[in-house]
Amino acid sequence: MMTLKKAFSIGNRESISLVGGGGKTTLLYALGRELSASGCGVILTTTTKILEPAPSPFLLQFISDEFSDIKKWLAEHLNRHQPLLVARMRLPNGKLEGIFPEWADEIFSMDGVSTIINEADGSAGRPLKAARDGEPVIPKNTTLLVPIIGIDGMGCPLDEEMVFRSALASRLLNLPIGSTITEDAIVRLVMEWIKNGPTGARIVPLINKIDIPGGLEKARKLAPYLLAADPIRIRRVVLGQLQQLPAVKEIVRISC
């Protein structure tokens, strides 16, 4: 069974940012569990908002709007084989308010931190989204950028059910609402998600939900379009299903 670490070629020290469609929070916790099982200093956070997780013995969390308190708490718990989740505050809707991207960069520089995984984007659970100005909120020290694409959006109408901020997507793509979402349209949305990422970051897209009927075939058709969009930084595309094990089905690599 291929691990997430191997699929995304995650090294011993990484700042990972998750952007794009639905599945980011699931991947955040899945990576946290896997990486902390074999090492310490795994930090989970967000620069947007995420649902607060239920209490779990497999996760420690600390919430404070004082960065000095967050750093102190982290320093005291970095030797744990548990992911450490930090956020700034609880919101009335059950979500956690994320940290500033500068905080994420400073946390990554702390002694004892091996990996920080950051949910840098919101999509209201839709398979695809349109990025508005200022999104995603990607820390400058990001080394691995993972755009997540729900394959259930491909071939469907461009509407709010499948694309978060569909009106904005319609304008960005110059396509009317109700148009069929093609491979090209998905790639153009993805390029908007990653345009604010650090130039040196590796980009490994994840095509999610390949377990739906016809999903794997659609994902195999989409992957070459993603590879062709930025062949310098996008060298592989992961095909998988985050709600099932094994999460990774296969990898499509750029042809040499």
Phi, psi and omega per residue, in radians:
M1 nan 2.217 -3.137
M2 -1.349 2.291 3.112
T3 -1.405 2.814 3.037
L4 -1.112 -0.652 3.142
K5 -1.033 -0.777 -3.137
K6 -1.251 -0.714 -3.093
A7 -1.060 -0.712 -3.122
F8 -1.648 0.065 3.132
S9 0.921 0.903 -3.095
I10 -1.419 2.203 -3.130
G11 -1.502 -2.976 -3.097
N12 -1.289 -0.329 -3.129
R13 -2.489 1.944 -3.043
E14 -2.481 2.513 2.902
S15 -1.940 1.920 -2.990
I16 -1.896 2.280 3.069
S17 -2.072 2.313 -3.128
L18 -1.866 2.229 -3.088
V19 -2.351 2.915 3.000
G20 1.751 -2.434 -2.979
G21 -1.437 -3.003 -3.065
G22 -1.085 2.537 -3.126
G23 2.054 -0.111 -3.077
K24 -1.113 -0.787 -3.107
T25 -1.162 -0.684 3.089
T26 -1.065 -0.760 3.116
L27 -1.180 -0.655 3.104
L28 -0.932 -0.884 -3.088
Y29 -1.312 -0.603 3.116
A30 -1.120 -0.764 3.083
L31 -1.132 -0.704 3.129
G32 -1.057 -0.782 3.133
R33 -1.115 -0.815 -3.066
E34 -1.156 -0.826 -3.060
L35 -1.242 -0.616 -3.130
S36 -1.317 -0.327 3.101
A37 -1.181 -0.450 -3.104
S38 -2.008 0.055 -3.136
G39 -2.910 2.958 -3.136
C40 -1.850 3.036 3.043
G41 1.296 0.600 3.126
V42 -1.735 2.038 -3.064
I43 -1.901 2.368 3.040
L44 -2.008 2.446 3.110
T45 -2.819 -3.067 3.062
T46 -2.547 2.582 2.978
T47 -1.832 0.215 3.038
T48 -2.238 -2.098 3.092
K49 -2.427 2.516 3.046
I50 -2.402 2.746 3.031
L51 -1.130 2.410 3.104
E52 -1.229 2.268 -3.121
P53 -1.265 2.722 3.037
A54 -1.192 2.636 3.104
P55 -0.955 2.395 -3.089
S56 -2.607 2.455 3.064
P57 -1.223 -0.189 -3.102
F58 -1.670 0.128 -3.091
L59 -2.598 2.342 3.018
L60 -1.947 2.426 3.140
Q61 -2.351 2.669 -3.137
F62 -2.507 2.322 -3.065
I63 -2.188 2.140 3.122
S64 -2.821 2.509 3.043
D65 -1.634 0.142 3.039
E66 -1.797 1.951 -3.062
F67 -1.095 -0.606 3.124
S68 -1.076 -0.623 3.105
D69 -1.215 -0.678 3.101
I70 -1.086 -0.809 -3.131
K71 -1.107 -0.698 3.120
K72 -1.100 -0.795 3.139
W73 -1.103 -0.758 3.122
L74 -1.048 -0.814 -3.115
A75 -1.014 -0.561 -3.119
E76 -1.385 -0.265 -3.038
H77 -2.141 0.102 -3.061
L78 -1.170 -0.250 -3.137
N79 -1.540 0.121 -3.120
R80 -1.500 2.521 2.980
H81 -1.552 0.933 3.096
Q82 -2.470 2.493 3.026
P83 -1.181 2.491 -3.102
L84 -1.952 1.974 -3.092
L85 -1.695 2.225 3.094
V86 -2.193 2.503 3.098
A87 -2.635 2.976 -3.066
R88 -1.547 -0.668 -3.109
M89 -2.865 2.784 3.000
R90 -1.514 2.427 3.103
L91 -1.840 2.735 -3.098
P92 -1.057 -0.404 -3.097
N93 -1.516 0.190 3.115
G94 1.517 0.085 3.128
K95 -1.739 2.875 3.050
L96 -1.838 2.338 3.046
E97 -1.409 2.263 -3.029
G98 -1.373 3.073 -3.137
I99 -1.557 2.930 3.075
F100 -1.337 2.592 -3.124
P101 -1.044 -0.533 3.098
E102 -1.134 -0.603 3.078
W103 -1.124 -0.732 3.134
A104 -1.061 -0.739 3.115
D105 -1.105 -0.701 -3.126
E106 -1.224 -0.670 3.080
I107 -1.054 -0.729 -3.125
F108 -1.081 -0.481 -3.127
S109 -1.466 -0.091 -3.114
M110 -1.233 2.487 3.038
D111 -1.060 2.337 3.102
G112 1.664 -0.194 3.092
V113 -1.514 2.114 3.121
S114 -1.670 -0.724 -3.063
T115 -2.517 2.350 2.939
I116 -2.087 2.257 -3.117
I117 -2.032 2.152 -2.984
N118 -2.161 2.207 2.968
E119 -1.455 1.943 -2.945
A120 -1.835 0.195 -2.950
D121 -2.730 2.683 3.023
G122 -2.109 2.567 -3.120
S123 -2.462 0.125 -3.140
A124 0.946 0.513 3.077
G125 1.383 0.020 -3.135
R126 -1.342 2.696 3.127
P127 -1.188 -0.423 -3.120
L128 -2.409 2.852 3.106
K129 -2.663 2.840 2.952
A130 -1.851 2.274 3.136
A131 -1.457 2.204 3.049
R132 -1.528 3.053 -3.137
D133 -1.003 2.358 -3.140
G134 1.530 -0.025 3.108
E135 -1.989 2.691 -0.302
P136 -1.180 2.970 3.125
V137 -1.745 1.588 -2.981
I138 -1.803 2.106 3.084
P139 -1.023 2.565 -3.067
K140 -1.146 -0.495 -3.086
N141 -1.536 0.194 3.125
T142 -1.007 2.255 3.109
T143 -1.816 -0.425 -3.130
L144 -2.367 2.132 -3.131
L145 -1.965 2.155 -3.076
V146 -2.038 1.765 2.998
P147 -1.391 2.289 -3.111
I148 -1.893 2.234 -3.090
I149 -2.113 2.178 3.008
G150 -1.457 2.030 -3.067
I151 -1.188 -0.254 3.089
D152 -1.173 -0.236 3.087
G153 -1.438 -0.366 -3.066
M154 -1.288 2.293 -3.126
G155 1.500 -0.032 3.135
C156 -1.684 2.927 3.089
P157 -1.198 2.546 3.043
L158 -1.324 1.679 3.117
D159 -2.579 3.112 -3.022
E160 -1.220 -0.343 3.111
E161 -1.187 -0.583 -3.076
M162 -1.892 -0.429 -3.062
V163 -2.225 1.990 3.074
F164 -1.135 2.270 -3.013
R165 1.070 0.979 -3.070
S166 -1.108 -0.570 3.123
A167 -1.125 -0.708 3.078
L168 -1.151 -0.730 3.095
A169 -1.051 -0.702 3.120
S170 -1.027 -0.736 3.139
R171 -1.244 -0.742 -3.129
L172 -1.083 -0.690 -3.064
L173 -1.570 -0.180 -3.046
N174 0.988 0.777 3.109
L175 -2.231 2.446 3.126
P176 -1.237 2.655 3.020
I177 -0.962 2.381 -3.121
G178 1.685 -0.180 3.084
S179 -1.106 2.656 3.095
T180 -1.247 2.333 3.126
I181 -1.419 1.954 -3.096
T182 -1.706 3.049 3.046
E183 -1.023 -0.743 -3.123
D184 -1.104 -0.710 3.134
A185 -1.112 -0.727 3.119
I186 -1.090 -0.791 -3.135
V187 -1.067 -0.709 3.137
R188 -1.138 -0.637 3.057
L189 -1.161 -0.763 3.141
V190 -1.049 -0.719 -3.130
M191 -1.119 -0.505 3.033
E192 -1.212 -0.641 -3.140
W193 -1.129 -0.606 -2.990
I194 -1.742 -0.044 -2.994
K195 -1.163 -0.450 3.139
N196 -1.605 0.067 -3.134
G197 -1.307 2.706 3.105
P198 -1.006 2.469 -3.067
T199 -1.105 -0.469 -3.118
G200 -1.537 -0.060 -3.098
A201 -1.278 2.411 2.963
R202 -1.279 2.553 3.130
I203 -2.112 2.096 3.119
V204 -2.217 1.683 3.127
P205 -1.161 2.582 3.004
L206 -2.026 2.084 2.993
I207 -1.603 1.966 -3.009
N208 -1.737 2.831 3.060
K209 1.220 0.601 -3.130
I210 -1.272 -0.059 3.113
D211 -1.400 -0.185 3.113
I212 -1.236 2.763 3.137
P213 -0.960 2.157 -3.126
G214 1.361 0.019 -3.046
G215 -1.142 -0.743 -3.113
L216 -1.135 -0.721 3.128
E217 -1.115 -0.733 3.100
K218 -1.107 -0.734 -3.130
A219 -1.112 -0.702 3.106
R220 -1.142 -0.505 3.074
K221 -1.316 -0.641 -3.080
L222 -1.302 -0.651 -3.006
A223 -0.913 -0.806 -3.139
P224 -1.082 -0.544 3.085
Y225 -1.123 -0.706 3.125
L226 -1.163 -0.747 3.125
L227 -1.090 -0.678 -3.107
A228 -1.276 -0.365 -3.062
A229 -1.217 -0.581 3.138
D230 -2.682 1.296 -3.013
P231 -1.165 -0.231 3.087
I232 -1.326 -0.837 -3.060
R233 -1.682 -0.468 -3.141
I234 -1.766 1.776 -3.076
R235 -1.868 -0.205 3.137
R236 -2.685 2.682 3.060
V237 -2.247 2.260 -3.139
V238 -1.634 2.309 3.082
L239 -1.917 2.216 -3.075
G240 -2.869 -3.034 3.087
Q241 -2.492 1.910 -2.984
L242 -1.276 -0.308 -3.128
Q243 -1.585 0.029 -3.127
Q244 -2.337 2.795 3.023
L245 -1.981 2.445 -0.088
P246 -1.232 2.507 -3.093
A247 -1.207 -0.524 -3.096
V248 -1.779 2.190 3.106
K249 -1.620 -0.896 3.139
E250 -2.826 2.980 3.124
I251 -2.182 2.352 3.047
V252 -1.887 2.145 -3.082
R253 -1.896 2.740 3.110
I254 -1.220 2.459 3.137
S255 -1.305 2.367 3.140
C256 -1.402 nan nan
